[in-house]
Amino acid sequence: MDLEYENRLLRQQNGRTSVGSPIISPLKSPNSLISPTREKYSDRFIPSRAGKNWHVGFNLIQEPTKESPTTTRKAREAHSESAKDGLAYNCLLKNELLGANIEKIRDPQTEDRRLSLSSPESRNLFKFKSQAKRPCSEADEDSSPYSLSPVGHKSQRLLRSPRKQTRKISKIPFKVLDAPELQDDFYLNLVDWSSTNILSVGLGTCVYLWSACTSQVTRLCDLSCDGDSVTSVSWNERGNFVAVGTHKGLVQVWDASAQKRISTLEGHSARVGALAWNADILSSGSRDRLILQRDVRTPCIVPERKLQGHKQEVCGLKWSPDHQHLASGGNDNKLFVWNTSSLSPVQQYTEHLAAVKAIAWSPHQHGLLASGGGTADRCIRFWNTLTCQPLQCVDTGSQVCNLAWSKHANELVSTHGYSQNQILVWKYPSLVQVAKLTGHSYRVLYLAMSPDGEAIVTGAGDETLRFWNVFSKTRSTKESKSVLNLFNHIR
């Protein structure tokens, strides 16, 4: 075919329609037939982008940032402050250039979680139809002709809004103590912090007391002469008595100030790994699958209460803040709730897939109970014991060893074993991670909270006790402004 005739046919085809591709001779390449200045036609559909919120779309495109291991803490804090300033500046630009009408700077963690839970359609960068424009009266209702500010009303409100103080949790412990012979056993509870600011630790055959005020260490008892070892420790609410569970199934009650043993309670046929006080009533859980409740004032007069329900070792015991219900967890993957009168559990929860050692009652919401499962479960579950209904569940990715609620905020701390060996701080009910603390090289099996509610101590099989500043003592402004708070009306 003549080359000139072929080019003429191609020109006629392109001039007749704008869809489809031109016929190209197999003997010639397309670049040799079509001039670079000639317009190319295709069937590509270009979406409409006129009414799209570009600031949402482009925020989804995040470049990965790598932090050098040699970065100092001050450098990280400076980077965090600059990031917050950049966030406020971006919000201001979005208001003025894109009409975003942002009046409040959201928490980046909460915003990321909200975007991740949004539908795929809302995350699409392009849109195939235009949005209806707002009427002029609506767009100009916030603007004033007498305003001297170069930015709009929404941006002015954004700049005047108080800046939220950021929460800073130190990633390193403020104190580390050696704890030789601290056992690496998931089913034991060997650390507790009293209301008088004294820490009790079971190390091998001995119980040691460490004063947080004076840093003085005292040996309370030594069971080596009896061929026994310590398997659990627990302070009473007043902080004058400490109960010691042993490997032989005994429960000893000691007066801490006098360093004198008051009584020895028998009844268990195996080791006692869990203890919980309710005033003068002491509950003990054992490998013999029993829970015994005894009055330490009259152990020989008042008969013991025997609670039977677990099929394997009882490894977790916690009384509710109102002293009406006892929660127990066992190696049979079950969580039971008992009241003060019945000898059988009034509630049973069987959703966990591993041993339930981590148990914590919320001091902020009546009837709210949290529990954590072992290696095969890895979940923290929340229960409404008033209605016997499950609430929420979060997969932590590792064995849950302990749980503790903050005394001042609706937050929760959890310690973990296989395979992360970490400490996590959660907000409730959003379940957003506030902080992740690492440092232990073994499972973080033990956890206790200071009496002021600000610090926690963690223990692990690496034979160390680490103290962390996790919670803030400052209460929320909502609580201080409540009309039910009588202290606001005292002059």
SELOPA-456013 format. One record per residue (C-alpha): x, y, z; residue number from 1; residue in three letters. Coordinates in Angstrom, 1 decimal. Each point is the difference from the previous one (the first is absolute). Last residue first. Example, Ala and Ser with C-alpha at 12.3 -4.5 7.8 and 13.67 -1.06 7.14 Angstrom:
2
R        x        y        z   num   residuo
R     13.7     -1.1      7.1     2       SER
R     -1.4     -3.4      0.7     1       ALA
This chain:
491
R        x        y        z   num   residuo
R    -15.9     28.3    100.5   491       ARG
R     -1.5     -3.5     -0.7   490       ILE
R     -2.2     -0.2     -3.1   489       HIS
R      2.6     -1.6     -2.3   488       ASN
R      0.7     -2.6      2.7   487       PHE
R     -3.5     -1.4     -0.3   486       LEU
R      0.7     -1.5     -3.4   485       ASN
R     -3.5     -0.8     -1.3   484       LEU
R     -0.1      3.2     -2.0   483       VAL
R      2.8     -1.4     -2.1   482       SER
R      2.8      2.5     -0.9   481       LYS
R      2.8     -2.0      1.5   480       SER
R     -1.2     -3.2     -1.7   479       GLU
R     -0.2      1.5     -3.4   478       LYS
R      3.4      1.6      0.4   477       THR
R      1.6     -3.5      0.3   476       SER
R      2.2     -1.0      2.9   475       ARG
R      3.7      0.7      0.2   474       THR
R      1.8     -2.9      1.5   473       LYS
R      1.5     -1.0     -3.3   472       SER
R      0.7     -3.6     -0.8   471       PHE
R      3.1     -1.8     -1.3   470       VAL
R      3.1      0.9      2.0   469       ASN
R      1.8     -3.4     -0.1   468       TRP
R      1.9     -2.1      2.6   467       PHE
R      1.9     -3.1     -1.2   466       ARG
R      0.6     -3.1      2.2   465       LEU
R      2.7     -2.3     -1.3   464       THR
R      0.6     -3.7      0.1   463       GLU
R     -0.2     -0.6     -3.8   462       ASP
R     -3.0     -2.1      0.9   461       GLY
R     -2.1      3.1      0.1   460       ALA
R     -1.3      2.7      2.4   459       GLY
R     -1.9      3.2     -0.7   458       THR
R     -0.5      3.0      2.3   457       VAL
R     -2.6      2.7     -0.7   456       ILE
R      0.0      3.7      0.7   455       ALA
R     -2.7      2.7      0.2   454       GLU
R     -2.8     -1.7      2.0   453       GLY
R      0.9      1.7      3.3   452       ASP
R      0.2     -3.5      1.7   451       PRO
R      2.5     -1.3     -2.6   450       SER
R     -1.3     -2.6     -2.4   449       MET
R      1.1     -3.7     -0.3   448       ALA
R      1.0     -2.2     -2.9   447       LEU
R      1.6     -3.4     -0.3   446       TYR
R      0.4     -2.4     -3.0   445       LEU
R      1.9      2.3     -2.5   444       VAL
R      1.4     -2.9     -2.0   443       ARG
R      3.7      0.2     -0.4   442       TYR
R      2.4      2.6     -1.5   441       SER
R     -1.7      2.9      1.8   440       HIS
R      0.7      3.4     -1.6   439       GLY
R     -3.0      1.0     -2.0   438       THR
R     -2.8      2.5      0.5   437       LEU
R     -2.8      0.7     -2.5   436       LYS
R     -2.1      3.1      0.5   435       ALA
R     -3.5      1.4     -0.5   434       VAL
R     -1.4     -2.9     -2.0   433       GLN
R     -3.5      0.7     -1.1   432       VAL
R     -2.7     -2.2      1.6   431       LEU
R     -2.7      2.6     -0.8   430       SER
R     -1.8     -1.0      3.3   429       PRO
R      2.4      0.4      1.7   428       TYR
R      3.5      1.3     -0.7   427       LYS
R      2.7     -2.6      0.0   426       TRP
R      3.6     -0.2      1.5   425       VAL
R      2.1     -2.9     -1.1   424       LEU
R      3.0     -1.8      1.7   423       ILE
R      2.1     -2.3     -2.0   422       GLN
R      1.5     -3.5      0.0   421       ASN
R     -0.9     -0.3     -3.8   420       GLN
R     -0.3     -3.8     -0.4   419       SER
R     -1.1     -1.4      2.2   418       TYR
R     -0.5      2.1      3.1   417       GLY
R     -2.1      3.1      0.5   416       HIS
R     -0.9      2.7      2.5   415       THR
R     -3.1      2.1     -0.3   414       SER
R     -0.8      3.5      1.1   413       VAL
R     -3.5      1.5     -0.1   412       LEU
R     -1.4      3.5     -0.4   411       GLU
R     -3.2      1.8      1.1   410       ASN
R      2.0      2.4      2.1   409       ALA
R      0.7      0.5      3.7   408       HIS
R      0.4     -3.4      1.6   407       LYS
R      1.5     -1.6     -3.2   406       SER
R     -1.2     -3.5     -0.6   405       TRP
R      2.3     -3.0      0.3   404       ALA
R      0.5     -3.1     -2.1   403       LEU
R      2.5     -2.9      0.2   402       ASN
R      1.5     -2.8     -2.1   401       CYS
R     -1.6      0.4     -3.5   400       VAL
R      1.9     -2.2     -2.5   399       GLN
R      0.8      1.8     -3.2   398       SER
R     -1.7      1.5     -3.1   397       GLY
R     -2.2      2.4      2.0   396       THR
R     -3.3     -1.1     -1.5   395       ASP
R     -2.7      2.4      1.2   394       VAL
R     -3.4     -1.0      1.2   393       CYS
R     -3.0      2.1      1.0   392       GLN
R     -3.3     -0.2      1.9   391       LEU
R     -1.0     -3.5      1.1   390       PRO
R     -3.4     -0.2      1.8   389       GLN
R     -0.8     -1.2      3.5   388       CYS
R     -2.3      3.0      0.4   387       THR
R      1.5      1.4      3.2   386       LEU
R      3.3     -1.9     -0.6   385       THR
R      0.7      2.1     -3.1   384       ASN
R      3.0     -1.7     -1.5   383       TRP
R      3.2      1.1     -1.7   382       PHE
R      2.4     -2.4     -1.8   381       ARG
R      3.8      0.3     -0.4   380       ILE
R      1.2     -2.5     -2.6   379       CYS
R      3.2     -2.0     -0.3   378       ARG
R     -2.0     -3.3     -0.3   377       ASP
R      2.5     -2.9     -0.5   376       ALA
R      2.7      1.7      2.0   375       THR
R     -2.2      1.0      3.0   374       GLY
R     -3.2      1.9      0.3   373       GLY
R     -0.8      3.3      1.5   372       GLY
R     -3.0      1.3      2.1   371       SER
R     -1.7      3.3      0.5   370       ALA
R     -3.1      0.5      2.2   369       LEU
R     -2.5      3.0     -0.1   368       LEU
R     -2.6     -0.4      2.7   367       GLY
R      0.0      3.6      1.2   366       HIS
R      2.0      2.2     -2.3   365       GLN
R      3.0      2.1      1.3   364       HIS
R      1.8     -2.4      2.3   363       PRO
R      0.1     -2.7     -2.8   362       SER
R      0.5     -3.5      1.2   361       TRP
R      3.2     -1.8     -1.1   360       ALA
R      0.8     -3.6     -0.8   359       ILE
R      3.2     -1.4     -1.7   358       ALA
R      0.4     -3.8      0.8   357       LYS
R     -2.5     -1.5     -2.5   356       VAL
R      1.6     -3.1     -1.6   355       ALA
R     -0.6     -0.4     -3.8   354       ALA
R     -2.8      0.2     -2.6   353       LEU
R     -2.1      2.7      1.8   352       HIS
R     -3.8      0.1     -0.9   351       GLU
R     -1.1     -2.1      3.0   350       THR
R     -1.6      2.6      2.3   349       TYR
R     -2.0     -1.3      3.0   348       GLN
R     -2.1      2.0      2.4   347       GLN
R     -1.6     -0.7      3.3   346       VAL
R      2.7     -2.4      1.0   345       PRO
R     -0.9     -2.6      2.6   344       SER
R      0.3      0.3      3.8   343       LEU
R     -2.4      2.9      0.1   342       SER
R      0.0      2.8      2.7   341       SER
R      2.8      2.4     -0.8   340       THR
R     -0.3     -0.1     -3.8   339       ASN
R      2.1     -1.9     -2.4   338       TRP
R      1.1      0.9     -3.6   337       VAL
R      1.7     -2.7     -2.1   336       PHE
R      2.5      0.2     -2.9   335       LEU
R      0.8     -3.2     -1.8   334       LYS
R      3.1     -1.1     -2.0   333       ASN
R      0.4     -3.1      2.1   332       ASP
R      3.3      1.4      1.4   331       ASN
R     -2.2      2.2      2.2   330       GLY
R     -1.4      3.4      0.5   329       GLY
R     -2.0      1.3      3.0   328       SER
R     -2.1      3.1      0.4   327       ALA
R     -1.4      0.7      3.5   326       LEU
R     -3.1      2.2      0.4   325       HIS
R     -1.4      2.2      2.8   324       GLN
R      3.0      1.9      1.2   323       HIS
R     -1.1      3.2     -1.7   322       ASP
R      3.4      0.3     -1.8   321       PRO
R     -0.4     -3.6     -1.3   320       SER
R      2.2     -2.7      1.5   319       TRP
R      2.8     -1.5     -2.2   318       LYS
R      1.3     -3.6     -0.3   317       LEU
R      2.1     -1.6     -2.8   316       GLY
R      2.0     -3.3     -0.2   315       CYS
R     -2.6     -2.6      1.0   314       VAL
R      1.4     -3.4     -1.2   313       GLU
R     -2.3     -2.2     -2.0   312       GLN
R     -3.7     -1.0     -0.2   311       LYS
R     -1.3      3.2      1.6   310       HIS
R     -3.3      0.0      1.7   309       GLY
R      0.3     -0.6      3.8   308       GLN
R     -0.1      2.8      2.6   307       LEU
R      0.7     -1.2      3.5   306       LYS
R     -1.1      2.4      2.8   305       ARG
R      2.0     -0.5      3.2   304       GLU
R     -1.6     -0.5      3.4   303       PRO
R      0.1      2.9      2.5   302       VAL
R      1.6     -1.1      3.2   301       ILE
R      3.5     -1.1     -0.8   300       CYS
R      0.8      2.7     -2.6   299       PRO
R     -1.4      2.7      2.3   298       THR
R      1.7      3.3     -1.0   297       ARG
R      1.4     -1.3     -3.3   296       VAL
R     -3.6     -0.7     -1.2   295       ASP
R      0.3     -2.7     -2.7   294       ARG
R     -1.0     -0.4     -3.6   293       GLN
R      1.3     -3.1     -1.9   292       LEU
R      0.1     -0.3     -3.8   291       ILE
R      0.6     -3.6     -1.2   290       LEU
R      1.6     -1.3     -3.2   289       ARG
R      2.7     -2.0      2.0   288       ASP
R      2.5      2.3     -1.8   287       ARG
R     -1.1      2.7      2.5   286       SER
R     -2.1      3.1      0.4   285       GLY
R     -0.1      1.9      3.3   284       SER
R     -2.6      2.5      1.2   283       SER
R      0.7      2.0      3.2   282       LEU
R     -2.9      1.6      1.9   281       ILE
R      1.1      2.8      2.3   280       ASP
R     -0.8      2.8     -2.4   279       ALA
R     -0.4     -1.9     -3.3   278       ASN
R      3.6     -1.3     -0.7   277       TRP
R      1.1     -1.9     -3.1   276       ALA
R      2.6     -2.8     -0.4   275       LEU
R      1.1     -2.1     -3.0   274       ALA
R      2.6     -2.7     -0.5   273       GLY
R     -0.6     -2.3      3.0   272       VAL
R      1.9     -3.3     -0.5   271       ARG
R     -1.9     -3.2      0.5   270       ALA
R     -2.1     -1.8      2.7   269       SER
R     -1.7      3.2      1.2   268       HIS
R     -1.7      0.1      3.4   267       GLY
R      2.5      1.6      2.4   266       GLU
R      0.3      3.5      1.2   265       LEU
R      3.0      1.1      2.0   264       THR
R     -0.4      2.9      2.4   263       SER
R      1.5      3.2      1.3   262       ILE
R      3.6     -0.3     -1.2   261       ARG
R      2.1      2.9      1.4   260       LYS
R      2.0      2.7     -1.8   259       GLN
R     -1.4      2.5      2.4   258       ALA
R     -0.7      2.6     -2.7   257       SER
R     -0.9     -2.6     -2.6   256       ALA
R     -2.4     -2.1      2.1   255       ASP
R      0.0     -3.3     -1.9   254       TRP
R     -2.8     -2.4     -1.2   253       VAL
R      1.2     -3.4     -1.3   252       GLN
R     -2.0     -2.0     -2.5   251       VAL
R      1.0     -3.6     -0.4   250       LEU
R     -0.3     -2.1     -3.2   249       GLY
R      3.5     -1.6      0.0   248       LYS
R      1.3      2.5     -2.6   247       HIS
R     -0.8      2.9      2.3   246       THR
R     -2.4      3.0      0.0   245       GLY
R      1.1      3.0      2.0   244       VAL
R     -2.6      2.5      1.3   243       ALA
R      1.2      3.5      1.0   242       VAL
R     -1.5      1.9      2.9   241       PHE
R      0.4      3.7      0.8   240       ASN
R     -0.9      1.5     -3.3   239       GLY
R     -3.5      1.2      0.8   238       ARG
R     -1.4     -1.7     -3.1   237       GLU
R      1.7     -3.4      0.6   236       ASN
R      3.3     -0.8     -1.7   235       TRP
R      0.4     -3.0     -2.3   234       SER
R      2.9     -2.5     -0.6   233       VAL
R      0.0     -3.2     -2.1   232       SER
R      2.1     -3.1     -0.7   231       THR
R      2.6      0.1      2.8   230       VAL
R      2.1     -3.1      0.7   229       SER
R     -0.1     -2.9      2.5   228       ASP
R      2.6     -2.3      1.5   227       GLY
R     -1.1      1.1      3.5   226       ASP
R      3.4      1.6      0.8   225       CYS
R      0.0      1.5     -3.5   224       SER
R     -3.1      2.0      0.7   223       LEU
R      1.7      3.3      0.8   222       ASP
R     -2.0      3.0      1.2   221       CYS
R     -0.1      3.8     -0.1   220       LEU
R      3.4      0.9     -1.4   219       ARG
R      0.3      3.8      0.1   218       THR
R      1.2      2.3     -2.8   217       VAL
R      0.2      3.8      0.6   216       GLN
R     -0.6      2.2     -3.0   215       SER
R     -1.2      2.7      2.5   214       THR
R     -3.3      1.1     -1.4   213       CYS
R     -0.6     -2.9     -2.5   212       ALA
R      0.6     -2.5      2.9   211       SER
R      1.0     -3.4     -1.3   210       TRP
R     -1.3     -3.1      1.8   209       LEU
R      1.5     -3.5     -0.7   208       TYR
R     -1.7     -3.3      0.1   207       VAL
R      2.3     -3.1      0.0   206       CYS
R      0.0     -3.5     -1.4   205       THR
R      0.7      0.9     -3.6   204       GLY
R     -0.5      3.8     -0.3   203       LEU
R     -3.5      1.2      1.0   202       GLY
R     -0.3      3.7     -0.2   201       VAL
R     -1.8      2.5      2.2   200       SER
R      0.1      3.7     -0.8   199       LEU
R     -0.7      2.6      2.7   198       ILE
R     -1.9      3.2     -0.8   197       ASN
R     -2.4     -0.1      3.0   196       THR
R     -2.9     -1.0     -2.4   195       SER
R      2.0     -3.1     -0.8   194       SER
R      1.7     -1.1     -3.3   193       TRP
R     -0.1     -3.7     -1.0   192       ASP
R      2.4     -2.3     -1.9   191       VAL
R      0.2     -3.8      0.0   190       LEU
R     -3.2     -1.1     -1.8   189       ASN
R      0.6     -3.5     -1.4   188       LEU
R     -1.7     -1.7     -3.0   187       TYR
R      2.4      1.3     -2.7   186       PHE
R      3.1     -1.3      1.6   185       ASP
R      3.4      1.7     -0.6   184       ASP
R      1.0      0.0      3.6   183       GLN
R      1.7      3.0      1.6   182       LEU
R      3.2     -1.7      1.3   181       GLU
R      2.0      3.2      0.1   180       PRO
R     -2.1      3.2     -0.2   179       ALA
R      2.4      2.9     -0.9   178       ASP
R     -1.7      3.4      0.0   177       LEU
R     -0.5      2.4     -2.8   176       VAL
R     -1.2      3.6      0.4   175       LYS
R     -1.3      2.8     -2.2   174       PHE
R     -0.9     -2.5     -2.7   173       PRO
R      0.5      1.0     -3.7   172       ILE
R     -2.6      0.9     -2.5   171       LYS
R     -1.2      3.0      1.9   170       SER
R     -3.6      0.8     -0.5   169       ILE
R     -0.8      3.5     -1.4   168       LYS
R     -3.6      1.0     -0.4   167       ARG
R     -0.5      3.0     -2.2   166       THR
R     -1.7      3.1      1.4   165       GLN
R     -2.8      1.0     -2.2   164       LYS
R      0.4      3.4     -1.6   163       ARG
R     -2.8      2.3      0.8   162       PRO
R     -2.2      1.1     -3.0   161       SER
R      0.9      3.6     -1.1   160       ARG
R      1.8     -1.2     -3.1   159       LEU
R     -2.9     -2.3     -1.1   158       LEU
R     -2.6      2.7      0.7   157       ARG
R      1.9      2.4     -2.2   156       GLN
R      0.3     -2.7     -2.7   155       SER
R     -3.8     -0.5      0.1   154       LYS
R     -0.6      3.8     -0.3   153       HIS
R      2.3      0.5     -2.9   152       GLY
R      3.6      1.1     -0.2   151       VAL
R      1.5      3.4     -0.7   150       PRO
R     -1.5      1.3      3.2   149       SER
R     -1.3      3.6      0.0   148       LEU
R     -3.7     -1.1      0.0   147       SER
R     -2.5      2.7     -0.8   146       TYR
R     -1.5     -1.7     -3.1   145       PRO
R     -0.7     -3.1      2.2   144       SER
R      0.2     -3.6     -1.1   143       SER
R     -1.9     -2.7      1.7   142       ASP
R     -3.1      0.3     -2.2   141       GLU
R      2.0      0.2     -3.2   140       ASP
R     -0.1     -3.6     -1.1   139       ALA
R     -3.6     -0.5      1.0   138       GLU
R     -1.1      3.1     -1.8   137       SER
R      2.0     -1.0     -3.1   136       CYS
R     -1.8     -3.3     -0.2   135       PRO
R      2.2     -3.0      0.4   134       ARG
R      1.2     -1.8     -3.1   133       LYS
R     -1.5     -3.4     -1.0   132       ALA
R      2.7     -2.6     -0.2   131       GLN
R      1.3     -1.1     -3.3   130       SER
R     -0.2     -3.6     -1.2   129       LYS
R      2.6     -2.7     -0.7   128       PHE
R      2.1      0.5      3.1   127       LYS
R      3.7     -0.4      0.4   126       PHE
R      2.1     -0.7      3.1   125       LEU
R     -2.1     -2.9      1.2   124       ASN
R      0.1     -0.2      3.8   123       ARG
R     -3.7      0.7      0.5   122       SER
R     -0.9     -2.8     -2.4   121       GLU
R      2.2     -2.5      1.9   120       PRO
R     -2.1      0.6      3.2   119       SER
R      1.5      1.6      3.0   118       SER
R      1.6     -2.0      2.8   117       LEU
R      3.5      0.9     -1.0   116       SER
R     -1.0      3.7     -0.2   115       LEU
R     -1.4      0.0      3.5   114       ARG
R      3.1     -1.7      1.4   113       ARG
R      2.2      2.5     -1.7   112       ASP
R     -2.1      2.8      1.4   111       GLU
R      0.2     -1.4      3.6   110       THR
R      3.8     -0.3     -0.2   109       GLN
R      0.3      3.5     -1.6   108       PRO
R     -2.1      1.6      2.8   107       ASP
R     -2.3      2.4     -1.7   106       ARG
R      0.7      3.7     -0.5   105       ILE
R     -3.3      1.9      0.3   104       LYS
R     -1.8      2.5     -2.1   103       GLU
R      0.6     -1.5     -3.5   102       ILE
R     -2.2      1.6     -2.6   101       ASN
R      1.7     -1.9     -2.9   100       ALA
R     -0.3      2.8     -2.5    99       GLY
R      2.9     -1.2     -2.1    98       LEU
R      2.3      3.0      0.0    97       LEU
R     -0.8      1.8      3.2    96       GLU
R     -1.2     -2.8      2.2    95       ASN
R      2.5     -2.5     -1.4    94       LYS
R      2.8      2.4      0.6    93       LEU
R     -0.9      0.4      3.6    92       LEU
R     -0.3     -3.7      0.5    91       CYS
R      3.4     -0.4     -1.5    90       ASN
R      1.5      2.6      2.4    89       TYR
R     -1.6     -1.8      3.0    88       ALA
R      1.5     -3.3     -1.1    87       LEU
R      3.4      1.6     -0.7    86       GLY
R      0.1      1.3      3.6    85       ASP
R     -0.8     -3.5      1.3    84       LYS
R      2.7     -1.5     -2.2    83       ALA
R      2.5      2.6      1.3    82       SER
R     -0.8     -1.0      3.6    81       GLU
R      0.4     -3.7     -0.8    80       SER
R      3.4      0.6     -1.7    79       HIS
R      1.2      2.0      3.0    78       ALA
R     -1.1     -2.9      2.3    77       GLU
R      1.8     -2.5     -2.2    76       ARG
R      3.2      2.2      0.0    75       ALA
R     -0.2      0.3      3.8    74       LYS
R     -0.3     -3.8      0.3    73       ARG
R      3.1     -0.5     -2.1    72       THR
R      0.1     -1.6     -3.4    71       THR
R      2.7     -2.7     -0.2    70       THR
R     -2.4     -2.7     -1.1    69       PRO
R     -0.8      2.1     -3.0    68       SER
R     -3.7      0.5     -0.7    67       GLU
R     -1.3     -1.0     -3.4    66       LYS
R     -2.9      1.8     -1.6    65       THR
R     -2.4     -1.6     -2.4    64       PRO
R     -1.7      2.5     -2.4    63       GLU
R     -3.6      0.4      0.6    62       GLN
R     -2.7      0.2     -2.7    61       ILE
R     -3.2      0.0      1.9    60       LEU
R      0.4      3.6      0.8    59       ASN
R     -0.2      0.7     -3.7    58       PHE
R     -3.5     -1.2     -0.2    57       GLY
R     -1.3      1.8      3.0    56       VAL
R      1.5      3.3     -1.0    55       HIS
R     -1.3     -0.4     -3.5    54       TRP
R     -3.6      0.1      1.1    53       ASN
R     -1.5     -0.6     -3.5    52       LYS
R     -2.4      2.4     -1.6    51       GLY
R      1.8      0.8     -3.3    50       ALA
R      1.8     -3.3     -0.5    49       ARG
R     -2.2     -1.4     -2.8    48       SER
R      1.4     -3.3     -1.3    47       PRO
R      1.9     -0.2     -3.3    46       ILE
R     -1.1     -3.0     -2.1    45       PHE
R      2.6     -1.5     -2.3    44       ARG
R     -1.3     -1.0     -3.5    43       ASP
R      2.9      1.5     -1.9    42       SER
R      0.9      2.8     -2.4    41       TYR
R      3.5      1.4     -0.7    40       LYS
R      0.4      3.6     -1.3    39       GLU
R      2.8      0.5     -2.6    38       ARG
R      3.1      1.9      1.1    37       THR
R      2.1     -3.1      0.3    36       PRO
R     -1.0     -1.1     -3.5    35       SER
R     -1.6     -3.3     -0.4    34       ILE
R      1.3     -2.6     -2.5    33       LEU
R      3.6     -0.6      1.2    32       SER
R     -1.0     -0.1      3.7    31       ASN
R     -2.6     -2.7     -0.8    30       PRO
R      2.5     -2.4     -1.4    29       SER
R     -0.3     -1.1     -3.6    28       LYS
R     -0.2     -3.5     -1.6    27       LEU
R     -3.0     -1.0      2.1    26       PRO
R     -2.0      2.9     -1.5    25       SER
R     -1.8      1.9      2.6    24       ILE
R     -3.8      0.4      0.2    23       ILE
R     -0.8      2.9      2.3    22       PRO
R     -1.2     -0.7      3.6    21       SER
R     -3.6      0.3      1.1    20       GLY
R     -1.9      3.1      1.1    19       VAL
R      0.2      3.5     -1.3    18       SER
R     -1.8     -0.5     -3.3    17       THR
R      0.0      1.2     -3.6    16       ARG
R      3.2      2.0      0.0    15       GLY
R      2.2     -2.8      1.2    14       ASN
R     -1.3     -2.4     -2.6    13       GLN
R      0.5      2.6     -2.8    12       GLN
R      3.6      0.7      1.1    11       ARG
R      0.8     -3.7      0.1    10       LEU
R     -1.3     -0.5     -3.5     9       LEU
R      2.1      2.9     -1.3     8       ARG
R      3.1     -1.5      1.7     7       ASN
R     -0.6     -3.3     -1.8     6       GLU
R     -0.4      1.7     -3.4     5       TYR
R      3.3      1.8      0.5     4       GLU
R      1.8     -3.3      0.9     3       LEU
R     -1.3     -1.8     -3.1     2       ASP
R     -1.2     -3.5      0.9     1       MET
